[in-house]
Each structure stands twice: as C-alpha cells, then as structure tokens.
Amino acid sequence: MSQQYRAGDSLEDFCRVCRTDRMHTVIAADAAGGPLRVACGYCGSEHQYRGGPRIAVDGLDGQPRTAST
C-alpha cells in the first residue's frame, strides 16, 4: 500500500448496503496506515475496509466495466 491513512481521511471502497463503490471516511487505521474500518459517505453504514473500489473504469472510452473483465 503506497498511501497511509488516518482517521478522518477519505477513500473509495465498495459499500455492501449501497451495492456500489462510494467514498468512505476512515474510522480506524492500523499502525502501518492501512484502513481497518470505514463509514460510507452516502448511506452512513460502517464496515470493515473491503480493499477498495470494485468497479474499474476503462481509460480508453471512460465507460465503467467490471473488474473481472
């Protein structure tokens, strides 16, 4: 992980309640700066950090695609 996070920082993560990628606020981070717990900025749900966004954007045409393709 190249960036270190602290409580209050923002990052993008998958929200299970919203079922899409949303901006989240870091609630807790480990000693190395890895996010542990986050809160969704849209619906307010709190959950463990899930590893980042799941929907990738193709740089050629700007259209969303699934990360598996």
Secondary structure, 3 states (H helix, E strand, C coil): CCCCCCCCCEEEEEECCCCEEEEEEEEEECCCCCEEEEEECCCCCEEECCCCCCEEECCCCCCEEECCC
